[in-house]
Amino acid sequence: MSKRSFEESIAGAHRSPDHDNGLPIQDILSPGDEHGQSSGQSKKPRNFIATVACETCRLKKTRCDESRPRCGLCKSLGLECVYNERKSSKRDQSLTMIMSTLHRLETKLENIPSSILGDLQSLRSQIHTPANEAQTHTLPALADEGSQLVSMLPTAGDNFTPAAAGDADDFETEESQTKPDSVGRVSISFSQHGVIEWPGARKILPQHLLAVYQILGKNYVIELESARDPLPMFTSPFPLQAGDHWLEVLPLAMIRGLADAFFNVFNPFTPIMDRGFFFSFTLGTAIESGFGYNLETCLVLNVLALGCLAVLAYQEGNYPLAGTQGHRFEPPDWINVVYEEQPGLRFFNEARRRIGFLMCDNDLQSCQFYLLSSVYYNQIPRPMDSWAMIHRAATCCLSMLTNHKVNFDEWEGDMKSRVYWNCLMNETILVQELHLPSSGLSRLEEQVPIPKFIGFETTSYASNRFISSSGVDDSYFQYHFLAQVAHRIILTRIRHSLYFYSDSGTFPLPAVNTELHHQLEQWRTNLPKSIQFNHSPYSAHPASSHPTPGTPSMHPSPSTSVASPAQISSPRPRTDQNRPLSPGTAVTDAMLQGRYLIARFHIGRPYLYKALRIPHLLTDEDFVQRVRETLPDGWERWNEEMLGFLQDCAPHSPAVAQDLDLLRSLWPEK
């Protein structure tokens, strides 16, 4: 069976009769190709994007390091270095600010006490290996003490980035967790499910809990989730009397309402889709084809499935849907479409039916489809199905980014960067928590720049035909996503810097702990003003009632053992009634503070491991500054809220139900 090509699909999108001559696909997606501006391979891995390249680098199609008065390439070739400056727009200046902030987080070390330098030099003498020597030339050349500190601390050149989070060294085996390395270090599991394996923890846990765990086995989460019955494969037409062709008669108001809900709730913090391109081309192509067997239809159906979950979030939070009047939720005429045992399943199953004929495609739209499928599985929740979709999306990314030249300065290349980082960060969570094999996608991290969120532009009438606004400036959500990327880098540094133990008590080093705290605080204080939050880590106000099934805050993956984003307070943006503007802002606004707390928690856990295993070697500094901060005042209330949260999730996941049973055995009265 054949399908439309991407070009044919766009050519067949909705157009006004007065705008039949839409831009050709090569002009829409890659207008710079005819000028030879496609991006080549970078000679020097970097984590920032050149805003102004010199003329020599432009001609040679190389990444310019923007050094003044002469860049590195011109200096090495003995050439005159000329920069053709251009006037920056307000958008360029905003993106330059966030990119500069992220770059500083990667490279800038300031105000490091000399005492820390001594500890770090001691650490270097213990872990210095030929592998470290081979990487020395890739590190930034900083002056004085800084140059030595950089070689100790996690940097891009030392794989203390998301790359390390996804590579084979995070696929922990039984041997890697028990056998010391050349300097006597033993790896500590980064997974919350691995805490029960800690030797110190096993000494204080109830014997009946350990006996149950012994029967379940170490990988019980994977086994339970893998043994689940598949999702129901039938589709319920809407309405029931519509018959097999029910998709073709869906009201346009329903399609738009569900799509708007998706773009206002899910896409802001997982920016997989481009709103403008979706409403300009993707949706029109799906409708024109009668929801046929093409990727556009598959994408639209997944968007509608997630839109059902998003509408339920609006209803639960009593938020007005986009395009409606008033300040509260008013059910639309089509509200019954969202009420299924698994909200959105009718649309999701229709997408699954069609993708079977298209599963071998590895282009941008295919990658978007698998990522959207992963998001839907996360909401149900079905973590193993989600991981399978992420792996399939990673295959698409590998194909797109290794087999073709990509111009990341154009819309299409920037979209590939967006799906890459979405895929990498979501894969990292599952790989680190469940010890699942990684896809190898992280190997491209140094080659794929952080997305710039280049807007899709077209003169076609369709570009403004369906689009509606979320009520919040898009840059607000873009800054959130870029901040998440930076946070993932820091969290992975924590994983690869602190999560070791030695019988001598040498590890973890307080100096490294201090520096990671410093980097985390730098991340928080350097956030753009619009997404800043006050440092009140454990004064959050959990939700007074637990969400009902089907909402985005309801279904975390069992791989995560942290609070739902909607259960953490955060200051901006809010209405006069001191509440977020929409479910989307409620989630995205809470995510950064939640991630900040998660990082602080993970920094403290190796010291808790040390306290449980070798308490006689625990120093006053370890106890006062590290262990107590791991469980600060108020942790009892947080614990109570999380038990209630797991109780709400348990009916939807056998792994969560088993986790809850194990936890309840610690407090029988609960």
C-alpha positions as CSV (number, residue, x, y, z in Angstrom):
1,M,0.0,0.0,0.0
2,S,1.3,3.4,-0.9
3,K,1.1,6.6,1.0
4,R,1.5,10.3,0.3
5,S,4.9,11.7,0.5
6,F,5.5,14.6,3.0
7,E,5.7,17.0,0.0
8,E,2.4,15.8,-1.5
9,S,0.7,16.0,1.9
10,I,1.7,19.6,2.3
11,A,0.7,20.4,-1.2
12,G,-2.7,19.1,-0.5
13,A,-3.4,21.1,2.6
14,H,-6.3,23.4,3.0
15,R,-6.0,26.6,1.1
16,S,-8.2,29.6,0.4
17,P,-9.4,29.9,-3.2
18,D,-7.4,33.1,-3.4
19,H,-4.2,31.5,-2.2
20,D,-3.8,28.5,-4.4
21,N,-0.2,29.2,-5.1
22,G,1.3,28.2,-1.7
23,L,5.0,28.0,-1.2
24,P,6.6,24.8,-2.4
25,I,7.8,22.5,0.3
26,Q,11.5,23.1,-0.4
27,D,10.9,26.8,0.1
28,I,8.9,26.3,3.3
29,L,11.1,23.8,5.0
30,S,14.6,24.6,3.7
31,P,14.7,28.0,2.1
32,G,18.4,28.3,2.7
33,D,19.5,25.2,0.9
34,E,19.8,26.9,-2.5
35,H,22.4,29.2,-0.9
36,G,24.5,26.4,0.4
37,Q,23.7,27.0,4.0
38,S,23.2,23.5,5.1
39,S,25.0,22.6,8.3
40,G,28.1,20.5,8.2
41,Q,29.7,18.5,10.9
42,S,31.1,20.5,13.7
43,K,34.9,20.3,14.1
44,K,34.7,21.1,17.8
45,P,31.8,19.9,20.0
46,R,29.9,22.7,21.6
47,N,26.8,23.2,23.7
48,F,25.9,26.6,22.3
49,I,24.8,27.9,19.0
50,A,26.8,30.5,17.0
51,T,24.7,33.6,16.6
52,V,27.1,35.4,14.3
53,A,29.6,33.3,12.3
54,C,32.5,35.0,10.5
55,E,32.6,35.0,6.7
56,T,35.4,32.4,6.5
57,C,33.4,29.9,8.6
58,R,30.3,30.6,6.6
59,L,32.1,29.8,3.3
60,K,33.7,26.7,4.7
61,K,30.4,25.6,6.3
62,T,32.1,25.1,9.7
63,R,31.0,26.0,13.2
64,C,32.5,29.4,14.2
65,D,33.6,29.7,17.8
66,E,33.0,33.5,17.5
67,S,36.3,34.5,19.2
68,R,37.2,38.1,18.7
69,P,39.1,39.7,17.0
70,R,39.8,36.4,15.1
71,C,38.0,33.1,15.5
72,G,39.9,29.9,16.0
73,L,39.8,28.8,12.4
74,C,41.0,32.1,11.0
75,K,43.7,32.3,13.5
76,S,44.9,28.8,12.7
77,L,44.9,29.5,9.0
78,G,46.4,33.0,9.3
79,L,43.4,34.6,7.6
80,E,41.7,37.9,8.2
81,C,38.5,37.3,10.3
82,V,35.5,39.4,9.2
83,Y,32.1,39.4,11.0
84,N,29.1,40.6,9.1
85,E,27.1,41.9,12.0
86,R,23.3,42.0,11.8
87,K,20.7,43.8,13.8
88,S,19.2,41.4,16.4
89,S,15.5,41.3,16.8
90,K,13.8,41.2,20.2
91,R,13.3,37.4,19.8
92,D,16.9,36.9,18.9
93,Q,18.0,38.8,22.0
94,S,15.8,36.7,24.2
95,L,17.1,33.4,22.8
96,T,20.6,34.7,23.0
97,M,20.1,35.4,26.7
98,I,18.9,31.9,27.5
99,M,21.6,30.3,25.3
100,S,24.2,32.3,27.0
101,T,22.9,31.3,30.4
102,L,22.9,27.7,29.5
103,H,26.5,28.0,28.2
104,R,27.6,29.6,31.4
105,L,26.1,26.7,33.4
106,E,28.3,24.4,31.3
107,T,31.6,26.2,31.5
108,K,31.6,28.9,34.2
109,L,33.2,28.2,37.6
110,E,33.4,31.1,40.0
111,N,34.3,31.8,43.6
112,I,35.7,28.3,44.3
113,P,37.4,28.2,47.7
114,S,40.9,27.0,47.9
115,S,39.9,24.3,50.3
116,I,37.6,22.7,47.7
117,L,40.5,22.9,45.2
118,G,42.6,20.7,47.5
119,D,39.9,18.1,47.9
120,L,39.3,18.0,44.1
121,Q,43.0,17.6,43.5
122,S,43.0,14.7,45.9
123,L,40.0,13.2,44.0
124,R,41.8,13.6,40.7
125,S,44.8,11.7,42.0
126,Q,42.5,8.8,42.8
127,I,40.5,8.6,39.6
128,H,43.0,9.8,37.0
129,T,43.2,7.2,34.3
130,P,44.4,7.1,30.7
131,A,40.8,7.7,29.6
132,N,40.8,11.0,31.5
133,E,44.1,11.9,29.9
134,A,42.7,11.3,26.4
135,Q,39.9,13.8,27.1
136,T,42.0,16.5,28.6
137,H,42.4,18.3,25.3
138,T,38.7,18.7,25.0
139,L,38.2,20.7,28.2
140,P,37.9,24.5,28.2
141,A,41.1,26.3,28.8
142,L,40.5,28.4,31.9
143,A,43.1,30.2,33.9
144,D,44.7,29.5,37.3
145,E,42.8,27.2,39.6
146,G,39.8,27.0,37.3
147,S,41.6,25.0,34.7
148,Q,42.3,22.2,37.3
149,L,38.8,22.4,38.7
150,V,37.2,21.9,35.3
151,S,39.1,18.7,34.7
152,M,37.6,17.4,38.0
153,L,34.1,18.5,37.6
154,P,31.5,17.2,35.2
155,T,31.8,19.0,31.9
156,A,30.6,18.3,28.3
157,G,34.0,16.9,27.4
158,D,33.9,14.4,30.2
159,N,30.5,13.0,29.3
160,F,28.8,14.5,32.4
161,T,25.9,15.4,30.2
162,P,22.7,13.7,29.1
163,A,25.0,11.6,26.9
164,A,26.3,9.8,30.0
165,A,22.8,9.3,31.2
166,G,21.8,7.2,28.2
167,D,25.0,5.2,27.5
168,A,25.8,1.7,28.5
169,D,27.4,2.7,31.8
170,D,23.9,3.4,33.2
171,F,22.7,-0.1,32.2
172,E,23.8,-1.4,35.6
173,T,24.5,-5.1,36.0
174,E,24.7,-7.1,39.2
175,E,28.5,-7.1,38.9
176,S,28.8,-3.3,38.3
177,Q,26.9,-2.7,41.6
178,T,29.0,-5.0,43.7
179,K,32.5,-5.1,42.2
180,P,34.8,-2.2,43.1
181,D,36.6,-0.4,40.3
182,S,40.4,0.2,40.2
183,V,40.2,2.9,42.9
184,G,37.9,0.9,45.2
185,R,34.6,2.6,44.2
186,V,31.3,0.7,44.1
187,S,28.5,2.1,42.0
188,I,25.3,3.2,44.0
189,S,22.1,2.7,42.2
190,F,20.5,6.0,41.0
191,S,17.1,4.3,40.9
192,Q,14.6,4.8,43.7
193,H,13.6,1.2,43.3
194,G,17.3,0.3,44.0
195,V,17.2,1.7,47.5
196,I,15.9,-1.5,48.9
197,E,19.1,-3.2,47.6
198,W,21.3,-0.9,49.7
199,P,23.2,-3.1,52.3
200,G,22.6,-0.5,55.0
201,A,18.9,-0.3,54.2
202,R,18.4,-4.1,54.3
203,K,19.6,-4.0,57.9
204,I,16.8,-1.8,59.1
205,L,13.9,-2.7,56.8
206,P,11.3,-5.2,58.1
207,Q,12.0,-8.8,57.4
208,H,8.6,-9.4,55.9
209,L,9.2,-6.6,53.4
210,L,12.5,-8.1,52.4
211,A,10.9,-11.5,52.0
212,V,8.2,-10.2,49.7
213,Y,10.8,-8.3,47.7
214,Q,12.9,-11.5,47.4
215,I,10.0,-13.3,45.9
216,L,9.2,-10.4,43.5
217,G,12.8,-10.2,42.2
218,K,14.9,-7.1,41.5
219,N,13.2,-6.3,38.1
220,Y,9.7,-6.8,39.3
221,V,8.6,-3.4,37.8
222,I,9.6,-4.5,34.3
223,E,8.2,-8.0,34.8
224,L,4.8,-6.8,36.1
225,E,4.4,-4.1,33.4
226,S,5.6,-6.4,30.6
227,A,3.0,-9.0,31.6
228,R,0.0,-6.6,31.4
229,D,-2.8,-7.3,29.0
230,P,-2.5,-5.1,25.9
231,L,-4.8,-2.1,25.5
232,P,-8.2,-3.0,24.1
233,M,-8.0,-3.2,20.3
234,F,-11.5,-2.2,19.4
235,T,-12.7,1.3,18.7
236,S,-15.9,2.9,19.9
237,P,-17.3,5.2,17.3
238,F,-18.5,8.6,18.4
239,P,-21.4,8.8,18.4
240,L,-22.1,5.1,18.5
241,Q,-24.5,5.3,15.6
242,A,-21.9,6.9,13.4
243,G,-20.6,3.6,12.1
244,D,-17.2,2.8,10.7
245,H,-16.8,6.2,9.1
246,W,-17.3,8.2,12.2
247,L,-14.0,10.0,11.9
248,E,-15.1,11.6,8.6
249,V,-18.2,13.2,10.2
250,L,-16.5,14.6,13.4
251,P,-17.6,18.2,14.0
252,L,-14.8,20.6,13.2
253,A,-15.5,22.4,16.5
254,M,-14.7,19.1,18.3
255,I,-11.5,18.6,16.4
256,R,-10.3,22.1,17.0
257,G,-11.3,22.0,20.7
258,L,-9.4,18.8,21.4
259,A,-6.4,20.0,19.4
260,D,-6.3,23.4,21.2
261,A,-6.5,21.5,24.5
262,F,-3.5,19.4,23.6
263,F,-1.4,22.4,22.5
264,N,-2.3,24.3,25.6
265,V,-1.7,21.5,28.1
266,F,0.8,18.9,26.8
267,N,2.8,20.6,24.1
268,P,4.2,23.5,26.2
269,F,6.3,21.1,28.4
270,T,6.9,18.5,25.8
271,P,7.2,20.7,22.6
272,I,7.0,17.8,20.1
273,M,4.7,19.6,17.6
274,D,4.7,23.0,16.0
275,R,1.3,24.6,16.4
276,G,1.5,26.7,13.3
277,F,2.5,23.8,11.0
278,F,-0.1,21.5,12.5
279,F,-3.0,23.8,11.9
280,S,-1.6,25.0,8.6
281,F,-0.9,21.7,6.9
282,T,-1.1,18.5,9.1
283,L,-4.7,18.9,10.1
284,G,-5.9,20.0,6.7
285,T,-4.2,17.0,5.0
286,A,-5.8,14.5,7.5
287,I,-9.3,16.0,6.9
288,E,-8.9,16.1,3.1
289,S,-7.9,12.5,3.0
290,G,-10.9,11.4,5.1
291,F,-8.6,10.4,7.9
292,G,-6.8,8.0,5.6
293,Y,-3.7,5.9,6.0
294,N,-1.0,8.6,6.2
295,L,1.2,10.1,8.8
296,E,-0.7,13.3,9.0
297,T,-3.8,11.3,10.1
298,C,-1.8,9.4,12.6
299,L,-0.4,12.6,14.1
300,V,-3.9,14.2,14.3
301,L,-5.4,11.2,16.0
302,N,-2.7,11.1,18.6
303,V,-3.2,14.8,19.2
304,L,-6.9,14.3,19.6
305,A,-6.3,11.3,22.0
306,L,-4.1,13.5,24.3
307,G,-6.6,16.3,23.8
308,C,-9.2,14.2,25.6
309,L,-6.9,13.9,28.6
310,A,-6.2,17.7,28.4
311,V,-10.0,18.5,28.4
312,L,-10.4,16.4,31.6
313,A,-7.6,18.5,33.2
314,Y,-9.5,21.7,32.3
315,Q,-12.6,20.2,33.8
316,E,-10.9,19.1,37.0
317,G,-9.2,22.4,37.6
318,N,-12.4,24.3,36.5
319,Y,-10.5,26.2,33.9
320,P,-12.3,27.7,30.8
321,L,-11.5,26.0,27.6
322,A,-9.8,28.0,24.9
323,G,-12.3,30.1,22.9
324,T,-15.0,30.0,25.6
325,Q,-16.2,32.9,27.7
326,G,-16.2,33.2,31.5
327,H,-13.7,32.1,34.1
328,R,-14.8,28.5,34.7
329,F,-15.2,25.3,32.8
330,E,-18.2,25.0,30.7
331,P,-18.7,21.6,29.0
332,P,-18.8,21.9,25.2
333,D,-21.5,20.1,23.2
334,W,-19.0,17.3,22.4
335,I,-17.8,16.7,26.0
336,N,-19.0,13.0,25.9
337,V,-16.2,12.1,23.5
338,V,-13.6,12.3,26.3
339,Y,-15.5,9.9,28.6
340,E,-14.0,6.4,28.0
341,E,-12.4,3.9,30.4
342,Q,-9.2,5.1,28.9
343,P,-9.8,8.7,27.8
344,G,-8.8,9.2,24.1
345,L,-8.5,5.5,23.4
346,R,-10.9,5.6,20.4
347,F,-8.5,8.1,18.7
348,F,-5.4,6.4,19.8
349,N,-6.5,3.0,18.5
350,E,-7.4,4.4,15.1
351,A,-3.8,5.9,15.0
352,R,-2.4,2.5,15.9
353,R,-4.4,0.8,13.2
354,R,-2.9,3.1,10.5
355,I,0.7,3.2,11.7
356,G,1.1,-0.4,10.9
357,F,1.3,0.4,7.2
358,L,3.8,3.3,7.9
359,M,6.0,1.8,10.6
360,C,9.2,1.7,8.5
361,D,9.3,5.5,8.0
362,N,12.0,7.3,9.9
363,D,11.3,11.0,9.1
364,L,10.3,13.9,11.3
365,Q,6.6,13.1,11.3
366,S,7.2,9.5,12.3
367,C,9.4,10.6,15.2
368,Q,6.7,13.0,16.3
369,F,4.1,10.2,16.2
370,Y,6.1,7.8,18.3
371,L,6.9,10.6,20.9
372,L,3.2,11.5,21.1
373,S,2.4,7.8,21.6
374,S,5.0,7.7,24.4
375,V,3.3,10.6,26.1
376,Y,-0.1,8.9,25.9
377,Y,1.3,5.7,27.3
378,N,2.8,7.7,30.1
379,Q,-0.5,9.2,31.0
380,I,-2.3,5.8,31.3
381,P,0.4,4.8,32.7
382,R,2.2,2.0,30.8
383,P,6.0,2.6,31.2
384,M,7.2,-0.3,29.1
385,D,5.0,0.6,26.2
386,S,6.2,4.2,26.6
387,W,9.8,3.0,26.5
388,A,9.1,1.0,23.3
389,M,7.8,4.1,21.6
390,I,10.7,6.2,22.8
391,H,13.1,3.6,21.4
392,R,11.3,3.8,18.1
393,A,11.4,7.6,18.1
394,A,15.2,7.4,18.9
395,T,15.6,5.2,15.8
396,C,14.0,8.0,13.7
397,C,16.3,10.6,15.3
398,L,19.4,8.5,14.6
399,S,18.3,8.1,11.0
400,M,17.5,11.8,10.5
401,L,20.6,13.1,12.2
402,T,23.2,10.6,10.9
403,N,22.2,9.9,7.4
404,H,21.5,13.5,6.2
405,K,23.0,16.9,6.6
406,V,20.8,19.0,8.8
407,N,20.6,22.8,8.8
408,F,19.7,23.6,12.4
409,D,19.3,27.3,11.6
410,E,16.1,26.5,9.6
411,W,12.7,25.5,10.9
412,E,12.9,21.9,9.8
413,G,16.4,21.4,11.4
414,D,15.3,23.1,14.6
415,M,12.2,20.8,14.8
416,K,14.6,17.9,14.6
417,S,16.5,19.4,17.4
418,R,13.3,19.7,19.4
419,V,12.3,16.1,19.0
420,Y,15.8,14.9,19.7
421,W,16.0,16.6,23.1
422,N,12.4,15.5,24.0
423,C,13.4,11.9,23.1
424,L,16.7,12.0,25.0
425,M,15.4,13.5,28.2
426,N,12.4,11.2,28.4
427,E,14.5,8.1,27.6
428,T,16.9,9.1,30.4
429,I,14.2,9.0,33.0
430,L,13.2,5.4,32.2
431,V,16.7,4.2,31.6
432,Q,18.0,5.5,34.9
433,E,15.0,4.4,37.0
434,L,14.3,1.0,35.5
435,H,17.8,0.0,34.3
436,L,16.5,-0.4,30.8
437,P,18.9,-0.5,27.8
438,S,19.4,2.8,26.1
439,S,19.1,3.5,22.4
440,G,22.5,5.1,22.0
441,L,20.9,8.4,21.1
442,S,23.0,10.2,23.6
443,R,26.1,9.8,21.3
444,L,24.7,12.7,19.1
445,E,24.3,15.1,22.0
446,E,27.4,17.1,21.1
447,Q,26.2,17.4,17.5
448,V,22.6,18.5,18.1
449,P,22.3,22.0,19.4
450,I,19.7,23.1,21.9
451,P,16.6,24.2,19.9
452,K,16.0,27.8,19.2
453,F,12.3,27.4,18.6
454,I,12.3,28.9,15.1
455,G,8.7,29.7,14.2
456,F,7.1,28.2,11.2
457,E,6.1,30.9,8.7
458,T,4.1,30.7,5.5
459,T,2.1,33.2,3.4
460,S,-0.6,30.6,3.0
461,Y,-4.1,31.6,4.2
462,A,-4.2,28.3,6.1
463,S,-1.5,29.5,8.5
464,N,-4.1,31.6,10.5
465,R,-7.2,29.6,9.7
466,F,-7.4,27.4,12.8
467,I,-4.7,28.8,15.1
468,S,-5.7,30.0,18.5
469,S,-3.5,31.3,21.3
470,S,-2.9,29.7,24.7
471,G,-3.0,33.1,26.4
472,V,0.6,32.9,27.4
473,D,3.7,34.1,25.4
474,D,5.3,31.1,23.7
475,S,8.7,32.2,24.9
476,Y,7.5,31.5,28.4
477,F,7.2,27.8,27.7
478,Q,10.3,27.8,25.5
479,Y,12.4,29.1,28.4
480,H,10.9,26.3,30.5
481,F,12.0,23.6,28.1
482,L,15.5,25.0,27.7
483,A,15.8,25.2,31.5
484,Q,14.7,21.5,31.7
485,V,17.6,20.6,29.3
486,A,20.1,22.4,31.5
487,H,18.6,20.7,34.6
488,R,19.0,17.3,33.0
489,I,22.7,18.0,32.4
490,I,23.1,18.9,36.1
491,L,21.2,15.9,37.3
492,T,23.3,13.6,35.2
493,R,26.4,15.2,36.6
494,I,25.1,14.3,40.0
495,R,24.7,10.7,38.9
496,H,28.2,10.4,37.6
497,S,30.0,12.5,40.3
498,L,28.5,11.4,43.6
499,Y,26.9,7.9,43.2
500,F,29.9,5.9,44.4
501,Y,30.8,4.3,47.7
502,S,34.1,3.0,49.2
503,D,34.7,1.0,52.4
504,S,37.3,3.7,53.3
505,G,34.6,6.3,53.5
506,T,36.4,8.5,50.9
507,F,33.4,8.8,48.7
508,P,31.4,10.9,48.2
509,L,33.6,13.9,48.6
510,P,32.0,17.0,50.3
511,A,33.9,19.2,47.9
512,V,32.1,17.7,44.9
513,N,28.9,17.9,46.7
514,T,29.4,21.6,47.4
515,E,30.2,22.3,43.8
516,L,27.1,20.5,42.5
517,H,25.0,22.5,44.9
518,H,26.7,25.6,43.6
519,Q,25.9,24.6,40.0
520,L,22.3,23.9,40.9
521,E,21.9,27.3,42.5
522,Q,23.5,28.9,39.5
523,W,20.9,27.2,37.4
524,R,18.1,28.5,39.5
525,T,19.4,32.1,39.9
526,N,20.2,32.4,36.1
527,L,16.7,31.4,35.0
528,P,15.0,34.1,32.9
529,K,13.0,36.5,35.1
530,S,9.7,35.3,33.7
531,I,10.2,31.8,35.1
532,Q,12.1,32.6,38.3
533,F,10.8,31.0,41.5
534,N,11.6,31.6,45.1
535,H,13.8,29.2,47.0
536,S,11.3,27.6,49.4
537,P,12.1,23.9,48.7
538,Y,9.8,22.2,51.2
539,S,7.1,24.8,51.7
540,A,5.2,23.6,48.8
541,H,1.5,23.2,49.2
542,P,0.3,19.8,47.9
543,A,-3.1,19.6,46.3
544,S,-5.9,19.3,48.8
545,S,-7.4,16.5,46.9
546,H,-6.0,13.9,44.6
547,P,-6.6,14.1,40.8
548,T,-9.1,11.8,39.1
549,P,-8.0,9.4,36.4
550,G,-7.2,10.9,33.0
551,T,-5.6,14.1,33.9
552,P,-1.9,15.0,33.0
553,S,-1.0,15.3,36.7
554,M,-2.6,12.0,37.5
555,H,-0.4,9.6,35.7
556,P,3.3,9.7,36.3
557,S,5.3,6.7,35.0
558,P,6.0,4.2,37.8
559,S,9.6,4.9,36.8
560,T,9.4,8.3,38.6
561,S,9.2,8.5,42.3
562,V,8.7,12.2,42.7
563,A,5.8,14.5,43.2
564,S,3.4,15.2,40.4
565,P,4.2,18.7,39.0
566,A,0.7,19.9,39.8
567,Q,1.3,19.2,43.5
568,I,4.1,21.8,43.8
569,S,3.4,25.4,44.1
570,S,5.1,28.0,42.0
571,P,4.5,31.8,41.6
572,R,4.1,32.6,37.9
573,P,2.1,33.3,35.7
574,R,-1.2,33.6,37.7
575,T,-4.5,35.4,37.6
576,D,-5.9,37.8,40.1
577,Q,-7.2,34.8,42.0
578,N,-3.6,33.6,42.5
579,R,-4.0,30.5,40.4
580,P,-2.3,29.5,37.2
581,L,-3.8,30.7,33.9
582,S,-4.4,27.1,32.6
583,P,-3.5,23.5,33.3
584,G,-0.5,24.0,31.0
585,T,0.9,26.8,33.0
586,A,0.1,24.9,36.2
587,V,2.3,22.0,35.1
588,T,5.1,23.9,33.5
589,D,5.3,26.5,36.2
590,A,5.6,23.7,38.9
591,M,8.1,21.6,36.9
592,L,11.1,23.7,37.5
593,Q,10.6,24.0,41.3
594,G,9.9,20.2,41.3
595,R,13.1,19.5,39.4
596,Y,15.1,21.7,41.7
597,L,13.9,19.7,44.7
598,I,14.6,16.5,42.9
599,A,18.2,17.6,42.3
600,R,18.7,18.6,45.9
601,F,17.3,15.2,47.0
602,H,19.6,13.3,44.7
603,I,22.7,15.2,45.9
604,G,22.0,14.1,49.4
605,R,21.2,10.4,48.8
606,P,24.8,9.2,48.6
607,Y,25.4,10.6,52.1
608,L,22.3,8.7,53.3
609,Y,23.8,5.6,51.8
610,K,27.0,6.2,53.6
611,A,25.2,6.8,56.9
612,L,23.3,3.5,56.6
613,R,26.2,1.4,55.5
614,I,29.2,2.7,57.5
615,P,27.8,5.0,60.2
616,H,31.0,4.8,62.2
617,L,32.8,6.7,59.4
618,L,30.2,9.4,59.0
619,T,31.7,12.8,59.8
620,D,30.0,15.7,61.5
621,E,29.9,17.5,58.2
622,D,28.3,14.5,56.5
623,F,25.6,14.3,59.1
624,V,24.8,18.0,59.7
625,Q,25.1,19.3,56.1
626,R,24.1,16.3,54.0
627,V,22.0,13.7,55.8
628,R,19.7,16.1,57.6
629,E,19.1,18.1,54.4
630,T,18.0,14.9,52.7
631,L,15.0,14.6,55.1
632,P,14.3,18.2,56.2
633,D,11.4,19.4,58.4
634,G,8.0,18.7,56.8
635,W,9.0,15.4,55.2
636,E,6.2,13.6,57.0
637,R,3.5,15.6,55.2
638,W,5.3,15.1,51.9
639,N,5.4,11.4,52.6
640,E,1.7,11.3,53.4
641,E,0.8,13.1,50.2
642,M,2.9,10.8,48.1
643,L,1.3,7.7,49.6
644,G,-2.1,9.1,48.7
645,F,-0.9,9.9,45.2
646,L,0.3,6.4,44.7
647,Q,-3.0,5.1,46.0
648,D,-4.8,7.0,43.2
649,C,-2.4,5.7,40.6
650,A,-2.4,2.1,41.8
651,P,-5.6,1.0,39.9
652,H,-4.0,2.0,36.6
653,S,-0.6,0.2,37.0
654,P,0.3,-3.1,38.6
655,A,3.8,-1.8,39.3
656,V,2.5,1.2,41.2
657,A,0.1,-1.1,43.1
658,Q,3.0,-3.3,44.1
659,D,5.1,-0.3,45.1
660,L,2.3,0.9,47.3
661,D,1.9,-2.5,49.0
662,L,5.7,-2.6,49.8
663,L,5.5,0.9,51.2
664,R,2.4,0.1,53.3
665,S,4.3,-2.7,54.9
666,L,6.4,0.0,56.6
667,W,3.4,1.6,58.1
668,P,0.8,-1.2,58.6
669,E,-1.8,1.3,60.0
670,K,-1.8,3.1,56.7
